[in-house]
Amino acid sequence: MYVVCKEHLEIGIDQFVDEYEEAPDIIDLEEAHFAKWDPPRTCEHCDAEPRFLVV
């Protein structure tokens, strides 16, 4: 699972495919809310606000 900003979405997808050898699901964090999980405050690759969850 990777939490990334819009700029680093492609990198997150590439990392997922390299690790799991299958296409990920992309969840827009502006549209989805989780009862028992809060996303990190920053992208895994920079200090920007995360926008997508790559799972």
CHARMM-style PDB file with segment names, atoms N, HN, CA, C and O in Angstrom:
ATOM      1  N   MET     1       0.846  -1.168   0.000  1.00  0.00      PROA
ATOM      2  CA  MET     1       0.000   0.000   0.000  1.00  0.00      PROA
ATOM      3  C   MET     1       0.894   1.234   0.000  1.00  0.00      PROA
ATOM      4  O   MET     1       1.850   1.321   0.771  1.00  0.00      PROA
ATOM      5  N   TYR     2       0.576   2.181  -0.866  1.00  0.00      PROA
ATOM      6  HN  TYR     2      -0.201   2.110  -1.492  1.00  0.00      PROA
ATOM      7  CA  TYR     2       1.336   3.420  -0.964  1.00  0.00      PROA
ATOM      8  C   TYR     2       0.365   4.596  -0.919  1.00  0.00      PROA
ATOM      9  O   TYR     2      -0.697   4.556  -1.539  1.00  0.00      PROA
ATOM     10  N   VAL     3       0.732   5.632  -0.191  1.00  0.00      PROA
ATOM     11  HN  VAL     3       1.595   5.664   0.312  1.00  0.00      PROA
ATOM     12  CA  VAL     3      -0.061   6.850  -0.104  1.00  0.00      PROA
ATOM     13  C   VAL     3       0.760   7.949  -0.764  1.00  0.00      PROA
ATOM     14  O   VAL     3       1.837   8.304  -0.287  1.00  0.00      PROA
ATOM     15  N   VAL     4       0.239   8.487  -1.871  1.00  0.00      PROA
ATOM     16  HN  VAL     4      -0.636   8.199  -2.259  1.00  0.00      PROA
ATOM     17  CA  VAL     4       1.022   9.417  -2.681  1.00  0.00      PROA
ATOM     18  C   VAL     4       0.203  10.631  -3.123  1.00  0.00      PROA
ATOM     19  O   VAL     4      -1.028  10.607  -3.129  1.00  0.00      PROA
ATOM     20  N   CYS     5       0.919  11.682  -3.490  1.00  0.00      PROA
ATOM     21  HN  CYS     5       1.919  11.701  -3.485  1.00  0.00      PROA
ATOM     22  CA  CYS     5       0.283  12.869  -4.056  1.00  0.00      PROA
ATOM     23  C   CYS     5       0.063  12.626  -5.559  1.00  0.00      PROA
ATOM     24  O   CYS     5       0.497  11.612  -6.108  1.00  0.00      PROA
ATOM     25  N   LYS     6      -0.608  13.563  -6.198  1.00  0.00      PROA
ATOM     26  HN  LYS     6      -0.960  14.386  -5.752  1.00  0.00      PROA
ATOM     27  CA  LYS     6      -0.895  13.426  -7.635  1.00  0.00      PROA
ATOM     28  C   LYS     6       0.393  13.345  -8.455  1.00  0.00      PROA
ATOM     29  O   LYS     6       0.474  12.588  -9.422  1.00  0.00      PROA
ATOM     30  N   GLU     7       1.391  14.128  -8.063  1.00  0.00      PROA
ATOM     31  HN  GLU     7       1.324  14.744  -7.278  1.00  0.00      PROA
ATOM     32  CA  GLU     7       2.663  14.159  -8.799  1.00  0.00      PROA
ATOM     33  C   GLU     7       3.385  12.814  -8.749  1.00  0.00      PROA
ATOM     34  O   GLU     7       4.065  12.452  -9.710  1.00  0.00      PROA
ATOM     35  N   HSD     8       3.256  12.070  -7.661  1.00  0.00      PROA
ATOM     36  HN  HSD     8       2.703  12.364  -6.881  1.00  0.00      PROA
ATOM     37  CA  HSD     8       3.984  10.813  -7.493  1.00  0.00      PROA
ATOM     38  C   HSD     8       3.115   9.571  -7.686  1.00  0.00      PROA
ATOM     39  O   HSD     8       3.517   8.468  -7.314  1.00  0.00      PROA
ATOM     40  N   LEU     9       1.932   9.744  -8.262  1.00  0.00      PROA
ATOM     41  HN  LEU     9       1.606  10.640  -8.564  1.00  0.00      PROA
ATOM     42  CA  LEU     9       1.041   8.604  -8.475  1.00  0.00      PROA
ATOM     43  C   LEU     9       1.688   7.542  -9.363  1.00  0.00      PROA
ATOM     44  O   LEU     9       1.610   6.352  -9.057  1.00  0.00      PROA
ATOM     45  N   GLU    10       2.312   7.950 -10.438  1.00  0.00      PROA
ATOM     46  HN  GLU    10       2.375   8.917 -10.687  1.00  0.00      PROA
ATOM     47  CA  GLU    10       2.940   6.990 -11.354  1.00  0.00      PROA
ATOM     48  C   GLU    10       4.039   6.186 -10.650  1.00  0.00      PROA
ATOM     49  O   GLU    10       4.179   4.987 -10.889  1.00  0.00      PROA
ATOM     50  N   ILE    11       4.807   6.835  -9.795  1.00  0.00      PROA
ATOM     51  HN  ILE    11       4.693   7.810  -9.601  1.00  0.00      PROA
ATOM     52  CA  ILE    11       5.857   6.133  -9.044  1.00  0.00      PROA
ATOM     53  C   ILE    11       5.225   5.108  -8.105  1.00  0.00      PROA
ATOM     54  O   ILE    11       5.718   3.985  -7.995  1.00  0.00      PROA
ATOM     55  N   GLY    12       4.132   5.485  -7.424  1.00  0.00      PROA
ATOM     56  HN  GLY    12       3.732   6.397  -7.513  1.00  0.00      PROA
ATOM     57  CA  GLY    12       3.442   4.558  -6.534  1.00  0.00      PROA
ATOM     58  C   GLY    12       2.908   3.346  -7.281  1.00  0.00      PROA
ATOM     59  O   GLY    12       2.999   2.220  -6.791  1.00  0.00      PROA
ATOM     60  N   ILE    13       2.352   3.572  -8.467  1.00  0.00      PROA
ATOM     61  HN  ILE    13       2.279   4.486  -8.866  1.00  0.00      PROA
ATOM     62  CA  ILE    13       1.852   2.464  -9.284  1.00  0.00      PROA
ATOM     63  C   ILE    13       3.006   1.548  -9.693  1.00  0.00      PROA
ATOM     64  O   ILE    13       2.897   0.326  -9.597  1.00  0.00      PROA
ATOM     65  N   ASP    14       4.107   2.141 -10.147  1.00  0.00      PROA
ATOM     66  HN  ASP    14       4.196   3.134 -10.225  1.00  0.00      PROA
ATOM     67  CA  ASP    14       5.277   1.345 -10.556  1.00  0.00      PROA
ATOM     68  C   ASP    14       5.813   0.518  -9.389  1.00  0.00      PROA
ATOM     69  O   ASP    14       6.161  -0.649  -9.571  1.00  0.00      PROA
ATOM     70  N   GLN    15       5.884   1.100  -8.207  1.00  0.00      PROA
ATOM     71  HN  GLN    15       5.602   2.048  -8.059  1.00  0.00      PROA
ATOM     72  CA  GLN    15       6.369   0.369  -7.030  1.00  0.00      PROA
ATOM     73  C   GLN    15       5.454  -0.817  -6.720  1.00  0.00      PROA
ATOM     74  O   GLN    15       5.927  -1.915  -6.427  1.00  0.00      PROA
ATOM     75  N   PHE    16       4.151  -0.586  -6.788  1.00  0.00      PROA
ATOM     76  HN  PHE    16       3.768   0.306  -7.027  1.00  0.00      PROA
ATOM     77  CA  PHE    16       3.197  -1.652  -6.500  1.00  0.00      PROA
ATOM     78  C   PHE    16       3.357  -2.799  -7.498  1.00  0.00      PROA
ATOM     79  O   PHE    16       3.415  -3.965  -7.108  1.00  0.00      PROA
ATOM     80  N   VAL    17       3.428  -2.460  -8.793  1.00  0.00      PROA
ATOM     81  HN  VAL    17       3.380  -1.513  -9.110  1.00  0.00      PROA
ATOM     82  CA  VAL    17       3.565  -3.481  -9.825  1.00  0.00      PROA
ATOM     83  C   VAL    17       4.878  -4.244  -9.661  1.00  0.00      PROA
ATOM     84  O   VAL    17       4.906  -5.465  -9.820  1.00  0.00      PROA
ATOM     85  N   ASP    18       5.954  -3.545  -9.349  1.00  0.00      PROA
ATOM     86  HN  ASP    18       5.931  -2.554  -9.220  1.00  0.00      PROA
ATOM     87  CA  ASP    18       7.241  -4.213  -9.140  1.00  0.00      PROA
ATOM     88  C   ASP    18       7.182  -5.188  -7.965  1.00  0.00      PROA
ATOM     89  O   ASP    18       7.763  -6.272  -8.021  1.00  0.00      PROA
ATOM     90  N   GLU    19       6.486  -4.801  -6.913  1.00  0.00      PROA
ATOM     91  HN  GLU    19       6.014  -3.920  -6.868  1.00  0.00      PROA
ATOM     92  CA  GLU    19       6.436  -5.636  -5.710  1.00  0.00      PROA
ATOM     93  C   GLU    19       5.446  -6.793  -5.826  1.00  0.00      PROA
ATOM     94  O   GLU    19       5.762  -7.917  -5.433  1.00  0.00      PROA
ATOM     95  N   TYR    20       4.252  -6.530  -6.362  1.00  0.00      PROA
ATOM     96  HN  TYR    20       3.996  -5.618  -6.681  1.00  0.00      PROA
ATOM     97  CA  TYR    20       3.187  -7.535  -6.366  1.00  0.00      PROA
ATOM     98  C   TYR    20       2.918  -8.159  -7.734  1.00  0.00      PROA
ATOM     99  O   TYR    20       2.178  -9.138  -7.828  1.00  0.00      PROA
ATOM    100  N   GLU    21       3.505  -7.608  -8.786  1.00  0.00      PROA
ATOM    101  HN  GLU    21       4.106  -6.813  -8.709  1.00  0.00      PROA
ATOM    102  CA  GLU    21       3.361  -8.115 -10.150  1.00  0.00      PROA
ATOM    103  C   GLU    21       1.903  -8.185 -10.609  1.00  0.00      PROA
ATOM    104  O   GLU    21       1.506  -9.109 -11.319  1.00  0.00      PROA
ATOM    105  N   GLU    22       1.123  -7.204 -10.195  1.00  0.00      PROA
ATOM    106  HN  GLU    22       1.444  -6.453  -9.618  1.00  0.00      PROA
ATOM    107  CA  GLU    22      -0.255  -7.062 -10.675  1.00  0.00      PROA
ATOM    108  C   GLU    22      -0.654  -5.598 -10.587  1.00  0.00      PROA
ATOM    109  O   GLU    22      -0.012  -4.807  -9.896  1.00  0.00      PROA
ATOM    110  N   ALA    23      -1.712  -5.252 -11.288  1.00  0.00      PROA
ATOM    111  HN  ALA    23      -2.234  -5.895 -11.848  1.00  0.00      PROA
ATOM    112  CA  ALA    23      -2.169  -3.860 -11.310  1.00  0.00      PROA
ATOM    113  C   ALA    23      -2.848  -3.504  -9.986  1.00  0.00      PROA
ATOM    114  O   ALA    23      -3.611  -4.305  -9.446  1.00  0.00      PROA
ATOM    115  N   PRO    24      -2.577  -2.317  -9.467  1.00  0.00      PROA
ATOM    116  CA  PRO    24      -3.191  -1.911  -8.201  1.00  0.00      PROA
ATOM    117  C   PRO    24      -4.566  -1.284  -8.395  1.00  0.00      PROA
ATOM    118  O   PRO    24      -4.961  -0.937  -9.508  1.00  0.00      PROA
ATOM    119  N   ASP    25      -5.275  -1.152  -7.295  1.00  0.00      PROA
ATOM    120  HN  ASP    25      -4.954  -1.434  -6.392  1.00  0.00      PROA
ATOM    121  CA  ASP    25      -6.474  -0.327  -7.251  1.00  0.00      PROA
ATOM    122  C   ASP    25      -6.029   1.051  -6.798  1.00  0.00      PROA
ATOM    123  O   ASP    25      -5.161   1.171  -5.934  1.00  0.00      PROA
ATOM    124  N   ILE    26      -6.613   2.089  -7.372  1.00  0.00      PROA
ATOM    125  HN  ILE    26      -7.319   1.992  -8.074  1.00  0.00      PROA
ATOM    126  CA  ILE    26      -6.282   3.468  -7.019  1.00  0.00      PROA
ATOM    127  C   ILE    26      -7.512   4.071  -6.344  1.00  0.00      PROA
ATOM    128  O   ILE    26      -8.593   4.117  -6.931  1.00  0.00      PROA
ATOM    129  N   ILE    27      -7.338   4.531  -5.113  1.00  0.00      PROA
ATOM    130  HN  ILE    27      -6.460   4.494  -4.636  1.00  0.00      PROA
ATOM    131  CA  ILE    27      -8.438   5.120  -4.356  1.00  0.00      PROA
ATOM    132  C   ILE    27      -8.148   6.602  -4.149  1.00  0.00      PROA
ATOM    133  O   ILE    27      -7.096   6.973  -3.628  1.00  0.00      PROA
ATOM    134  N   ASP    28      -9.088   7.438  -4.562  1.00  0.00      PROA
ATOM    135  HN  ASP    28      -9.943   7.136  -4.985  1.00  0.00      PROA
ATOM    136  CA  ASP    28      -8.959   8.884  -4.390  1.00  0.00      PROA
ATOM    137  C   ASP    28      -9.311   9.210  -2.937  1.00  0.00      PROA
ATOM    138  O   ASP    28     -10.445   8.993  -2.511  1.00  0.00      PROA
ATOM    139  N   LEU    29      -8.363   9.720  -2.192  1.00  0.00      PROA
ATOM    140  HN  LEU    29      -7.441   9.896  -2.538  1.00  0.00      PROA
ATOM    141  CA  LEU    29      -8.570  10.000  -0.777  1.00  0.00      PROA
ATOM    142  C   LEU    29      -9.521  11.164  -0.536  1.00  0.00      PROA
ATOM    143  O   LEU    29      -9.998  11.343   0.585  1.00  0.00      PROA
ATOM    144  N   GLU    30      -9.806  11.958  -1.560  1.00  0.00      PROA
ATOM    145  HN  GLU    30      -9.418  11.813  -2.471  1.00  0.00      PROA
ATOM    146  CA  GLU    30     -10.785  13.039  -1.409  1.00  0.00      PROA
ATOM    147  C   GLU    30     -12.212  12.501  -1.466  1.00  0.00      PROA
ATOM    148  O   GLU    30     -13.143  13.159  -1.000  1.00  0.00      PROA
ATOM    149  N   GLU    31     -12.386  11.322  -2.029  1.00  0.00      PROA
ATOM    150  HN  GLU    31     -11.630  10.788  -2.407  1.00  0.00      PROA
ATOM    151  CA  GLU    31     -13.718  10.732  -2.172  1.00  0.00      PROA
ATOM    152  C   GLU    31     -13.977   9.596  -1.200  1.00  0.00      PROA
ATOM    153  O   GLU    31     -15.134   9.264  -0.943  1.00  0.00      PROA
ATOM    154  N   ALA    32     -12.928   8.993  -0.653  1.00  0.00      PROA
ATOM    155  HN  ALA    32     -11.989   9.263  -0.862  1.00  0.00      PROA
ATOM    156  CA  ALA    32     -13.087   7.837   0.234  1.00  0.00      PROA
ATOM    157  C   ALA    32     -12.751   8.226   1.671  1.00  0.00      PROA
ATOM    158  O   ALA    32     -11.858   9.036   1.922  1.00  0.00      PROA
ATOM    159  N   HSD    33     -13.474   7.640   2.591  1.00  0.00      PROA
ATOM    160  HN  HSD    33     -14.199   6.982   2.387  1.00  0.00      PROA
ATOM    161  CA  HSD    33     -13.210   7.855   4.013  1.00  0.00      PROA
ATOM    162  C   HSD    33     -13.232   6.498   4.707  1.00  0.00      PROA
ATOM    163  O   HSD    33     -14.070   5.650   4.396  1.00  0.00      PROA
ATOM    164  N   PHE    34     -12.325   6.296   5.631  1.00  0.00      PROA
ATOM    165  HN  PHE    34     -11.645   6.984   5.883  1.00  0.00      PROA
ATOM    166  CA  PHE    34     -12.204   5.023   6.312  1.00  0.00      PROA
ATOM    167  C   PHE    34     -12.476   5.207   7.800  1.00  0.00      PROA
ATOM    168  O   PHE    34     -11.968   6.145   8.413  1.00  0.00      PROA
ATOM    169  N   ALA    35     -13.262   4.331   8.374  1.00  0.00      PROA
ATOM    170  HN  ALA    35     -13.675   3.569   7.876  1.00  0.00      PROA
ATOM    171  CA  ALA    35     -13.669   4.455   9.771  1.00  0.00      PROA
ATOM    172  C   ALA    35     -12.501   4.240  10.736  1.00  0.00      PROA
ATOM    173  O   ALA    35     -12.419   4.912  11.764  1.00  0.00      PROA
ATOM    174  N   LYS    36     -11.610   3.323  10.419  1.00  0.00      PROA
ATOM    175  HN  LYS    36     -11.677   2.777   9.584  1.00  0.00      PROA
ATOM    176  CA  LYS    36     -10.553   2.967  11.373  1.00  0.00      PROA
ATOM    177  C   LYS    36      -9.145   3.221  10.854  1.00  0.00      PROA
ATOM    178  O   LYS    36      -8.188   2.615  11.336  1.00  0.00      PROA
ATOM    179  N   TRP    37      -9.007   4.120   9.864  1.00  0.00      PROA
ATOM    180  HN  TRP    37      -9.784   4.612   9.471  1.00  0.00      PROA
ATOM    181  CA  TRP    37      -7.678   4.418   9.325  1.00  0.00      PROA
ATOM    182  C   TRP    37      -7.628   5.866   8.883  1.00  0.00      PROA
ATOM    183  O   TRP    37      -8.497   6.342   8.152  1.00  0.00      PROA
ATOM    184  N   ASP    38      -6.609   6.549   9.333  1.00  0.00      PROA
ATOM    185  HN  ASP    38      -5.904   6.162   9.927  1.00  0.00      PROA
ATOM    186  CA  ASP    38      -6.363   7.919   8.890  1.00  0.00      PROA
ATOM    187  C   ASP    38      -5.131   7.909   8.001  1.00  0.00      PROA
ATOM    188  O   ASP    38      -4.093   7.382   8.401  1.00  0.00      PROA
ATOM    189  N   PRO    39      -5.218   8.477   6.809  1.00  0.00      PROA
ATOM    190  CA  PRO    39      -4.040   8.493   5.929  1.00  0.00      PROA
ATOM    191  C   PRO    39      -2.940   9.367   6.516  1.00  0.00      PROA
ATOM    192  O   PRO    39      -3.222  10.283   7.288  1.00  0.00      PROA
ATOM    193  N   PRO    40      -1.690   9.092   6.156  1.00  0.00      PROA
ATOM    194  CA  PRO    40      -0.586   9.946   6.595  1.00  0.00      PROA
ATOM    195  C   PRO    40      -0.810  11.385   6.130  1.00  0.00      PROA
ATOM    196  O   PRO    40      -1.583  11.628   5.203  1.00  0.00      PROA
ATOM    197  N   ARG    41      -0.152  12.312   6.757  1.00  0.00      PROA
ATOM    198  HN  ARG    41       0.476  12.115   7.511  1.00  0.00      PROA
ATOM    199  CA  ARG    41      -0.322  13.730   6.419  1.00  0.00      PROA
ATOM    200  C   ARG    41       0.483  14.144   5.192  1.00  0.00      PROA
ATOM    201  O   ARG    41       0.223  15.196   4.607  1.00  0.00      PROA
ATOM    202  N   THR    42       1.463  13.325   4.797  1.00  0.00      PROA
ATOM    203  HN  THR    42       1.675  12.471   5.272  1.00  0.00      PROA
ATOM    204  CA  THR    42       2.287  13.666   3.642  1.00  0.00      PROA
ATOM    205  C   THR    42       2.445  12.467   2.712  1.00  0.00      PROA
ATOM    206  O   THR    42       2.294  11.312   3.111  1.00  0.00      PROA
ATOM    207  N   CYS    43       2.752  12.782   1.474  1.00  0.00      PROA
ATOM    208  HN  CYS    43       2.875  13.720   1.150  1.00  0.00      PROA
ATOM    209  CA  CYS    43       3.068  11.792   0.448  1.00  0.00      PROA
ATOM    210  C   CYS    43       4.311  11.011   0.877  1.00  0.00      PROA
ATOM    211  O   CYS    43       5.159  11.536   1.598  1.00  0.00      PROA
ATOM    212  N   GLU    44       4.415   9.764   0.437  1.00  0.00      PROA
ATOM    213  HN  GLU    44       3.726   9.337  -0.148  1.00  0.00      PROA
ATOM    214  CA  GLU    44       5.587   8.953   0.767  1.00  0.00      PROA
ATOM    215  C   GLU    44       6.857   9.437   0.075  1.00  0.00      PROA
ATOM    216  O   GLU    44       7.955   9.027   0.451  1.00  0.00      PROA
ATOM    217  N   HSD    45       6.727  10.302  -0.930  1.00  0.00      PROA
ATOM    218  HN  HSD    45       5.835  10.634  -1.236  1.00  0.00      PROA
ATOM    219  CA  HSD    45       7.881  10.741  -1.708  1.00  0.00      PROA
ATOM    220  C   HSD    45       8.207  12.224  -1.562  1.00  0.00      PROA
ATOM    221  O   HSD    45       9.254  12.675  -2.026  1.00  0.00      PROA
ATOM    222  N   CYS    46       7.318  12.987  -0.920  1.00  0.00      PROA
ATOM    223  HN  CYS    46       6.467  12.620  -0.543  1.00  0.00      PROA
ATOM    224  CA  CYS    46       7.560  14.417  -0.732  1.00  0.00      PROA
ATOM    225  C   CYS    46       6.710  14.912   0.446  1.00  0.00      PROA
ATOM    226  O   CYS    46       6.076  14.114   1.135  1.00  0.00      PROA
ATOM    227  N   ASP    47       6.702  16.199   0.667  1.00  0.00      PROA
ATOM    228  HN  ASP    47       7.217  16.847   0.107  1.00  0.00      PROA
ATOM    229  CA  ASP    47       5.947  16.772   1.778  1.00  0.00      PROA
ATOM    230  C   ASP    47       4.558  17.243   1.381  1.00  0.00      PROA
ATOM    231  O   ASP    47       3.885  17.902   2.174  1.00  0.00      PROA
ATOM    232  N   ALA    48       4.115  16.924   0.176  1.00  0.00      PROA
ATOM    233  HN  ALA    48       4.662  16.389  -0.468  1.00  0.00      PROA
ATOM    234  CA  ALA    48       2.791  17.335  -0.293  1.00  0.00      PROA
ATOM    235  C   ALA    48       1.704  16.510   0.375  1.00  0.00      PROA
ATOM    236  O   ALA    48       1.952  15.415   0.880  1.00  0.00      PROA
ATOM    237  N   GLU    49       0.488  17.059   0.368  1.00  0.00      PROA
ATOM    238  HN  GLU    49       0.286  17.948  -0.042  1.00  0.00      PROA
ATOM    239  CA  GLU    49      -0.656  16.335   0.922  1.00  0.00      PROA
ATOM    240  C   GLU    49      -0.954  15.119   0.041  1.00  0.00      PROA
ATOM    241  O   GLU    49      -0.994  15.248  -1.183  1.00  0.00      PROA
ATOM    242  N   PRO    50      -1.163  13.947   0.634  1.00  0.00      PROA
ATOM    243  CA  PRO    50      -1.457  12.764  -0.182  1.00  0.00      PROA
ATOM    244  C   PRO    50      -2.834  12.853  -0.814  1.00  0.00      PROA
ATOM    245  O   PRO    50      -3.756  13.432  -0.239  1.00  0.00      PROA
ATOM    246  N   ARG    51      -2.969  12.281  -1.991  1.00  0.00      PROA
ATOM    247  HN  ARG    51      -2.220  11.810  -2.458  1.00  0.00      PROA
ATOM    248  CA  ARG    51      -4.238  12.349  -2.719  1.00  0.00      PROA
ATOM    249  C   ARG    51      -4.755  10.955  -3.071  1.00  0.00      PROA
ATOM    250  O   ARG    51      -5.963  10.750  -3.183  1.00  0.00      PROA
ATOM    251  N   PHE    52      -3.830   9.985  -3.248  1.00  0.00      PROA
ATOM    252  HN  PHE    52      -2.849  10.152  -3.157  1.00  0.00      PROA
ATOM    253  CA  PHE    52      -4.236   8.658  -3.691  1.00  0.00      PROA
ATOM    254  C   PHE    52      -3.670   7.560  -2.800  1.00  0.00      PROA
ATOM    255  O   PHE    52      -2.569   7.662  -2.259  1.00  0.00      PROA
ATOM    256  N   LEU    53      -4.461   6.518  -2.674  1.00  0.00      PROA
ATOM    257  HN  LEU    53      -5.355   6.435  -3.114  1.00  0.00      PROA
ATOM    258  CA  LEU    53      -4.043   5.299  -1.994  1.00  0.00      PROA
ATOM    259  C   LEU    53      -3.889   4.247  -3.084  1.00  0.00      PROA
ATOM    260  O   LEU    53      -4.837   3.968  -3.818  1.00  0.00      PROA
ATOM    261  N   VAL    54      -2.706   3.665  -3.192  1.00  0.00      PROA
ATOM    262  HN  VAL    54      -1.936   3.891  -2.595  1.00  0.00      PROA
ATOM    263  CA  VAL    54      -2.413   2.651  -4.203  1.00  0.00      PROA
ATOM    264  C   VAL    54      -2.373   1.307  -3.477  1.00  0.00      PROA
ATOM    265  O   VAL    54      -1.461   1.046  -2.693  1.00  0.00      PROA
ATOM    266  N   VAL    55      -3.371   0.452  -3.742  1.00  0.00      PROA
ATOM    267  HN  VAL    55      -4.112   0.663  -4.379  1.00  0.00      PROA
ATOM    268  CA  VAL    55      -3.465  -0.854  -3.058  1.00  0.00      PROA
ATOM    269  C   VAL    55      -3.706  -1.975  -4.035  1.00  0.00      PROA
ATOM    270  OT1 VAL    55      -3.810  -3.134  -3.632  1.00  0.00      PROA
TER     271      VAL     55
END
